[in-house]
Amino acid sequence: MPFEAWEEQRARDIIAAHAGTSGATLPILHALQEAFGCVPEAAVPMIADTLNLTRAEVHGVVTFYHDFRRAPPGRHVLKLCRAEACQAMGGDALAASAKARLGVDWGGTSVDGRLTLDQVFCLGLCATAPAAMIDGKPVGRLNDARLEALIEAAQ
Protein backbone atom coordinates (compact mmCIF):
# COMPACT_ATOMS: atom_id res chain seq x y z
CA MET A 1 0.00 0.00 0.00
CA PRO A 2 1.92 3.09 -1.17
CA PHE A 3 1.42 6.34 0.68
CA GLU A 4 0.03 9.55 -0.68
CA ALA A 5 1.98 12.56 0.60
CA TRP A 6 -0.52 13.32 3.40
CA GLU A 7 -0.60 9.68 4.48
CA GLU A 8 3.17 9.51 4.70
CA GLN A 9 3.20 12.56 6.97
CA ARG A 10 0.43 11.04 9.07
CA ALA A 11 2.46 7.83 9.42
CA ARG A 12 5.56 9.83 10.36
CA ASP A 13 3.55 11.68 13.01
CA ILE A 14 2.24 8.41 14.44
CA ILE A 15 5.72 6.89 14.53
CA ALA A 16 7.19 9.99 16.16
CA ALA A 17 4.41 10.09 18.77
CA HIS A 18 5.28 6.58 19.98
CA ALA A 19 9.04 6.46 19.32
CA GLY A 20 9.96 7.34 22.90
CA THR A 21 7.74 4.64 24.37
CA SER A 22 9.38 1.64 25.99
CA GLY A 23 9.17 -1.22 23.50
CA ALA A 24 7.93 1.22 20.86
CA THR A 25 7.62 -1.24 17.97
CA LEU A 26 4.30 -2.76 19.01
CA PRO A 27 2.62 0.53 19.99
CA ILE A 28 3.69 2.03 16.65
CA LEU A 29 2.39 -0.95 14.69
CA HIS A 30 -0.93 -0.91 16.55
CA ALA A 31 -1.33 2.83 16.00
CA LEU A 32 -0.54 2.55 12.28
CA GLN A 33 -3.03 -0.27 11.89
CA GLU A 34 -5.65 1.73 13.73
CA ALA A 35 -5.08 4.68 11.41
CA PHE A 36 -4.73 2.87 8.08
CA GLY A 37 -6.50 -0.47 8.63
CA CYS A 38 -3.18 -2.25 8.16
CA VAL A 39 0.57 -1.76 8.55
CA PRO A 40 1.53 -0.39 5.14
CA GLU A 41 4.75 -1.82 3.70
CA ALA A 42 5.97 1.74 3.12
CA ALA A 43 5.93 2.31 6.89
CA VAL A 44 8.38 -0.52 7.65
CA PRO A 45 11.55 1.39 6.65
CA MET A 46 10.25 4.50 8.42
CA ILE A 47 9.80 2.52 11.65
CA ALA A 48 13.19 0.85 11.24
CA ASP A 49 14.98 4.17 10.73
CA THR A 50 13.24 5.81 13.68
CA LEU A 51 13.88 2.94 16.10
CA ASN A 52 17.36 2.07 14.81
CA LEU A 53 16.22 -1.41 13.79
CA THR A 54 16.68 -3.29 10.55
CA ARG A 55 13.79 -3.55 8.14
CA ALA A 56 13.96 -7.30 8.65
CA GLU A 57 13.42 -6.89 12.40
CA VAL A 58 10.33 -4.72 11.89
CA HIS A 59 9.02 -7.02 9.15
CA GLY A 60 9.55 -9.97 11.51
CA VAL A 61 7.35 -8.39 14.16
CA VAL A 62 4.61 -7.53 11.64
CA THR A 63 4.53 -11.06 10.24
CA PHE A 64 4.89 -12.83 13.60
CA TYR A 65 1.73 -11.40 15.13
CA HIS A 66 -1.42 -12.57 13.34
CA ASP A 67 -3.41 -9.47 14.23
CA PHE A 68 -1.25 -7.20 12.11
CA ARG A 69 -2.49 -6.84 8.55
CA ARG A 70 -0.40 -5.98 5.54
CA ALA A 71 -3.46 -5.02 3.49
CA PRO A 72 -6.68 -3.32 4.61
CA PRO A 73 -9.49 -5.68 5.70
CA GLY A 74 -13.00 -5.78 4.31
CA ARG A 75 -15.75 -3.60 5.74
CA HIS A 76 -16.42 -6.33 8.31
CA VAL A 77 -14.11 -8.88 9.96
CA LEU A 78 -15.33 -12.33 10.97
CA LYS A 79 -12.97 -14.22 13.27
CA LEU A 80 -13.63 -17.91 13.82
CA CYS A 81 -12.12 -19.64 16.83
CA ARG A 82 -9.87 -22.54 15.87
CA ALA A 83 -8.94 -23.68 19.39
CA GLU A 84 -9.56 -27.21 20.62
CA ALA A 85 -12.87 -26.61 22.40
CA CYS A 86 -14.39 -25.00 19.32
CA GLN A 87 -12.99 -27.71 17.06
CA ALA A 88 -14.50 -30.38 19.30
CA MET A 89 -17.91 -28.72 18.98
CA GLY A 90 -17.95 -28.58 15.18
CA GLY A 91 -15.72 -25.61 14.48
CA ASP A 92 -13.89 -27.34 11.62
CA ALA A 93 -17.11 -27.81 9.65
CA LEU A 94 -18.14 -24.22 10.30
CA ALA A 95 -14.73 -22.98 9.16
CA ALA A 96 -14.97 -25.00 5.94
CA SER A 97 -18.47 -23.67 5.38
CA ALA A 98 -17.44 -20.05 5.92
CA LYS A 99 -14.48 -20.37 3.56
CA ALA A 100 -16.67 -21.95 0.89
CA ARG A 101 -19.47 -19.38 1.24
CA LEU A 102 -17.07 -16.46 1.02
CA GLY A 103 -14.75 -18.04 -1.54
CA VAL A 104 -11.68 -17.15 0.52
CA ASP A 105 -9.04 -18.75 2.70
CA TRP A 106 -7.92 -17.45 6.11
CA GLY A 107 -7.03 -13.79 5.97
CA GLY A 108 -8.90 -13.37 2.70
CA THR A 109 -11.52 -10.81 1.84
CA SER A 110 -14.63 -11.52 -0.21
CA VAL A 111 -14.52 -10.26 -3.81
CA ASP A 112 -17.00 -7.50 -2.99
CA GLY A 113 -14.75 -6.24 -0.14
CA ARG A 114 -17.52 -6.83 2.35
CA LEU A 115 -16.04 -9.44 4.70
CA THR A 116 -12.59 -10.61 5.78
CA LEU A 117 -12.31 -14.08 7.33
CA ASP A 118 -9.71 -14.62 10.04
CA GLN A 119 -8.85 -17.46 12.35
CA VAL A 120 -8.05 -16.96 16.01
CA PHE A 121 -6.82 -19.50 18.48
CA CYS A 122 -9.03 -18.73 21.45
CA LEU A 123 -11.68 -16.15 22.11
CA GLY A 124 -12.16 -17.28 25.70
CA LEU A 125 -15.69 -18.47 24.93
CA CYS A 126 -15.00 -22.18 25.37
CA ALA A 127 -18.20 -22.77 27.36
CA THR A 128 -20.22 -21.52 24.38
CA ALA A 129 -18.20 -23.23 21.66
CA PRO A 130 -17.99 -22.99 18.75
CA ALA A 131 -17.38 -19.26 18.91
CA ALA A 132 -16.71 -16.36 16.59
CA MET A 133 -16.28 -12.62 16.67
CA ILE A 134 -17.78 -10.24 14.14
CA ASP A 135 -16.45 -6.68 14.17
CA GLY A 136 -15.26 -7.15 17.75
CA LYS A 137 -18.56 -8.58 19.03
CA PRO A 138 -18.36 -12.15 20.40
CA VAL A 139 -20.81 -14.79 19.21
CA GLY A 140 -21.17 -18.09 21.01
CA ARG A 141 -23.01 -21.31 20.23
CA LEU A 142 -22.36 -20.81 16.55
CA ASN A 143 -24.07 -23.18 14.16
CA ASP A 144 -24.54 -23.20 10.41
CA ALA A 145 -27.69 -21.04 10.52
CA ARG A 146 -26.10 -18.45 12.82
CA LEU A 147 -22.97 -18.40 10.68
CA GLU A 148 -25.06 -17.79 7.57
CA ALA A 149 -26.93 -14.98 9.37
CA LEU A 150 -23.64 -13.33 10.39
CA ILE A 151 -22.34 -13.47 6.84
CA GLU A 152 -25.59 -12.13 5.40
CA ALA A 153 -25.83 -9.31 7.97
CA ALA A 154 -22.33 -8.11 7.15
CA GLN A 155 -23.28 -5.54 4.53
C-alpha positions in Angstrom: 0.0 0.0 0.0 1.9 3.1 -1.2 1.4 6.3 0.7 0.0 9.5 -0.7 2.0 12.6 0.6 -0.5 13.3 3.4 -0.6 9.7 4.5 3.2 9.5 4.7 3.2 12.6 7.0 0.4 11.0 9.1 2.5 7.8 9.4 5.6 9.8 10.4 3.6 11.7 13.0 2.2 8.4 14.4 5.7 6.9 14.5 7.2 10.0 16.2 4.4 10.1 18.8 5.3 6.6 20.0 9.0 6.5 19.3 10.0 7.3 22.9 7.7 4.6 24.4 9.4 1.6 26.0 9.2 -1.2 23.5 7.9 1.2 20.9 7.6 -1.2 18.0 4.3 -2.8 19.0 2.6 0.5 20.0 3.7 2.0 16.7 2.4 -1.0 14.7 -0.9 -0.9 16.6 -1.3 2.8 16.0 -0.5 2.6 12.3 -3.0 -0.3 11.9 -5.6 1.7 13.7 -5.1 4.7 11.4 -4.7 2.9 8.1 -6.5 -0.5 8.6 -3.2 -2.3 8.2 0.6 -1.8 8.5 1.5 -0.4 5.1 4.7 -1.8 3.7 6.0 1.7 3.1 5.9 2.3 6.9 8.4 -0.5 7.7 11.5 1.4 6.6 10.3 4.5 8.4 9.8 2.5 11.6 13.2 0.8 11.2 15.0 4.2 10.7 13.2 5.8 13.7 13.9 2.9 16.1 17.4 2.1 14.8 16.2 -1.4 13.8 16.7 -3.3 10.6 13.8 -3.6 8.1 14.0 -7.3 8.7 13.4 -6.9 12.4 10.3 -4.7 11.9 9.0 -7.0 9.2 9.5 -10.0 11.5 7.3 -8.4 14.2 4.6 -7.5 11.6 4.5 -11.1 10.2 4.9 -12.8 13.6 1.7 -11.4 15.1 -1.4 -12.6 13.3 -3.4 -9.5 14.2 -1.2 -7.2 12.1 -2.5 -6.8 8.6 -0.4 -6.0 5.5 -3.5 -5.0 3.5 -6.7 -3.3 4.6 -9.5 -5.7 5.7 -13.0 -5.8 4.3 -15.8 -3.6 5.7 -16.4 -6.3 8.3 -14.1 -8.9 10.0 -15.3 -12.3 11.0 -13.0 -14.2 13.3 -13.6 -17.9 13.8 -12.1 -19.6 16.8 -9.9 -22.5 15.9 -8.9 -23.7 19.4 -9.6 -27.2 20.6 -12.9 -26.6 22.4 -14.4 -25.0 19.3 -13.0 -27.7 17.1 -14.5 -30.4 19.3 -17.9 -28.7 19.0 -17.9 -28.6 15.2 -15.7 -25.6 14.5 -13.9 -27.3 11.6 -17.1 -27.8 9.6 -18.1 -24.2 10.3 -14.7 -23.0 9.2 -15.0 -25.0 5.9 -18.5 -23.7 5.4 -17.4 -20.0 5.9 -14.5 -20.4 3.6 -16.7 -21.9 0.9 -19.5 -19.4 1.2 -17.1 -16.5 1.0 -14.7 -18.0 -1.5 -11.7 -17.1 0.5 -9.0 -18.7 2.7 -7.9 -17.5 6.1 -7.0 -13.8 6.0 -8.9 -13.4 2.7 -11.5 -10.8 1.8 -14.6 -11.5 -0.2 -14.5 -10.3 -3.8 -17.0 -7.5 -3.0 -14.8 -6.2 -0.1 -17.5 -6.8 2.4 -16.0 -9.4 4.7 -12.6 -10.6 5.8 -12.3 -14.1 7.3 -9.7 -14.6 10.0 -8.9 -17.5 12.4 -8.1 -17.0 16.0 -6.8 -19.5 18.5 -9.0 -18.7 21.4 -11.7 -16.1 22.1 -12.2 -17.3 25.7 -15.7 -18.5 24.9 -15.0 -22.2 25.4 -18.2 -22.8 27.4 -20.2 -21.5 24.4 -18.2 -23.2 21.7 -18.0 -23.0 18.7 -17.4 -19.3 18.9 -16.7 -16.4 16.6 -16.3 -12.6 16.7 -17.8 -10.2 14.1 -16.4 -6.7 14.2 -15.3 -7.1 17.8 -18.6 -8.6 19.0 -18.4 -12.2 20.4 -20.8 -14.8 19.2 -21.2 -18.1 21.0 -23.0 -21.3 20.2 -22.4 -20.8 16.5 -24.1 -23.2 14.2 -24.5 -23.2 10.4 -27.7 -21.0 10.5 -26.1 -18.4 12.8 -23.0 -18.4 10.7 -25.1 -17.8 7.6 -26.9 -15.0 9.4 -23.6 -13.3 10.4 -22.3 -13.5 6.8 -25.6 -12.1 5.4 -25.8 -9.3 8.0 -22.3 -8.1 7.1 -23.3 -5.5 4.5 
